[in-house]
Amino acid sequence: MAGAAIAWVTYRKNTISQTANPFSWPVWILALLRFFSISIISFLLLSPVVKSLFKKTEKPIVIIAADNSQSILLNKDSVSYRKTLNASVQKLANDLGEKYDVRTFAFGGDVKEGLNLDYKEKQTNLSGLYDKLYSTFYNQNMGAVITITDGLYNEGQNPLNSARKFNAPFYTVALGDTQPQKDLLIKNVLYNEIVYSGNYFPLQVQIRSKGYRGRDIKMSVSNKGKELFTQPIKITSDNFYIEIPVKIDATNAGLQHYHIELTRLEAEISYENNSWDLFIDVLDSKKKILLIADAPHPDVSAIKNAIERNSFYEVNAFDYDEFVKQISTNASRLKNYQLAILHQLPGEGNSASQLISALHEAQVPIWYILGSKSSLNVFNSLDAGAKILQQGGRINDVTGTVNPDFSLFSFSPEVGKAIGNWPPLFAPFGDYKMSGGDIALYQQVGKVKTPMPLLFFHTTENQKCAILCGEGIWKWFLSDYASSQNQKASDEIIDKTIQYLSARSDNRLFRVRPAKNMFYEDEKISFNAEVYNKSFDPIKNALIKMTIRDENGKSFDFNFQPKGDGYYLDAGYLPFGSYSYSAQTSIGEKPYTLAGEFVVRKVDMEYLETVADHRLLNNIAHQQGGQMIYPKDIETIPDLLAKRDDIKPIAFLQTDFKDLIDFKILFFIILGLLSAEWFLRKYWGSY
């Protein structure tokens, strides 16, 4: 209709110089050209689509995953592997590519696409490889998985379980040597990463020897070049194992580097595993936590046990009357504590006003735990950030739900998943009025999430405090253990609450901190920094320099780069060892300097086991209906796959919808119609 109307309006009064008839054939041709061009354009404005049905064929996917870890070269065929294995694997990928959709991967601690094999990966995670492949190619036409490895893994779970998820045959190419080779090594060292100065701490050194019966060796432990312990060892068998207990005196605070060394014997396959470096953080003292209850309660022992599971803390638990008799409410004596936990204090029969006043005076953070025996009238008179107007003394059964916008610290996903399944706490029923603070956990009644706080934090000028609005937390620990055989999630709530409350407020204008205190040598070293003016507004144009020094005094200089309201430094990779750092900046005319320490730990797990595990590879292949072969037969894999009836292309019909306006031919048709109309108008002399 639009085309006809526009053609009529355009040409109803048009005349052509060759004739006086306004509806002569040239006019009809021009009108038809205009009609068709406008009609097509109008039709396209309706966004029509074209439905097409076509046959699609999907090739079977064949995955080739090659082990890129250091252990591959720890055998007598290492020279051959370097020269020929890479070429053989690449040729296999090319041969299979003619018939299959071939995807290639190299794996170690991580999985990377392609076959760039240099055998420098320091860990092997075979189950992680299969988990990655399953999530990537789930619900696709999986033909076969070819794994080229020695069967040794030192990270992740048993790969047999991960492979079981696939509905496809597995072919394993067995590398390495299954014959034990002569070696002397430190298998493992058991120790605590955190100890306290002035105490002895134990080490348990596990030593293994293969093929050195009758030899005498020596083990030594040193710190900063000073020998602290030596022990002669007699090797009594070809397959020898012994555990050596060691006690070390923690005399110096800070990150301490201890080096364990074994005698080197001739013809060992590797000397890399004859030594072990460990780093222990020696602290001056534990943080002291005060736990006071109005009366005996299961919560008290549950919280005390949770705190004591963290070696950072020392907890002293009292009933209120017992505490007053032994410690008193003298503020000077309370300064020895970094946190006070008050269970149902203030209580109905005990306001604990002197204790709370003394804690305020000593600026000791307080964690209030409210319950059925709490005196809410007294609590509401405190500057705790909230008032609870209880209705008729009633109690509500509430579970917790994590506030995703809480920013003081973060809970792990495990806490968010678990907390909704734990038994409810008994919380005061009433009107909660907040006057500031940050809510970490909300109350949930049944399946209804409420805006009322279950756990929240409030900070005044001189004191931090937290309030848990419910009793019965002991049930959380029992439920957590019953469902997961550990108490990590419930302990995390206690640990992170205490960690935040007991941490001293940082009023420094210049702050620098490493991403962690202990890095592995295959991790990048990174730092964050902040600079503030005297009003604690971020300064965004500061120049921050950093010098990192290793144990030998060699220094590395860096500059921080702006990032958001702060600064960031990527120092790259550093060799294992202990390091000190010093950062400098200026605020106004005043220079500021901060110093600290961090360590880089060696990753040498690939040297702890050198005998290939072909039994595991055979089990994986047998379980998945495939076959284990050796590198010399790798060229037979295409024939093995070709003989299978279950590896074949899948053909299916697929419906496709495509906008008609996407067809380029229509553009040229419209262009041709409009061009022809313009040319004929000029040629016939229309006006």
Secondary structure as UniProt FT lines:
FT   HELIX           2..11
FT   TURN            12..13
FT   TURN            17..18
FT   TURN            22..23
FT   HELIX           25..44
FT   TURN            45..46
FT   STRAND          49..58
FT   STRAND          61..67
FT   HELIX           70..73
FT   TURN            76..77
FT   HELIX           78..80
FT   HELIX           81..85
FT   HELIX           86..97
FT   TURN            98..99
FT   STRAND          101..107
FT   STRAND          111..113
FT   HELIX           126..137
FT   TURN            138..139
FT   STRAND          142..149
FT   HELIX           159..163
FT   TURN            164..165
FT   STRAND          170..174
FT   STRAND          183..190
FT   STRAND          194..196
FT   TURN            197..198
FT   STRAND          200..210
FT   TURN            213..214
FT   STRAND          216..223
FT   TURN            224..225
FT   STRAND          226..234
FT   STRAND          239..249
FT   STRAND          254..262
FT   TURN            266..267
FT   HELIX           272..274
FT   STRAND          275..283
FT   STRAND          287..293
FT   HELIX           298..308
FT   TURN            311..312
FT   STRAND          313..319
FT   HELIX           320..326
FT   HELIX           331..334
FT   TURN            335..336
FT   STRAND          339..343
FT   HELIX           353..361
FT   TURN            362..363
FT   STRAND          366..369
FT   TURN            372..373
FT   HELIX           376..380
FT   STRAND          386..402
FT   TURN            404..405
FT   HELIX           413..419
FT   TURN            420..421
FT   STRAND          425..434
FT   STRAND          438..445
FT   TURN            446..447
FT   STRAND          448..459
FT   STRAND          464..468
FT   HELIX           474..484
FT   HELIX           488..502
FT   STRAND          510..514
FT   STRAND          518..520
FT   TURN            521..522
FT   STRAND          525..532
FT   TURN            534..535
FT   STRAND          545..549
FT   TURN            551..552
FT   STRAND          555..559
FT   STRAND          561..563
FT   TURN            564..565
FT   STRAND          566..572
FT   STRAND          577..587
FT   TURN            588..589
FT   STRAND          590..601
FT   HELIX           605..607
FT   HELIX           614..623
FT   TURN            624..625
FT   STRAND          627..629
FT   HELIX           631..636
FT   HELIX           637..642
FT   STRAND          650..659
FT   HELIX           660..662
FT   HELIX           664..684
//
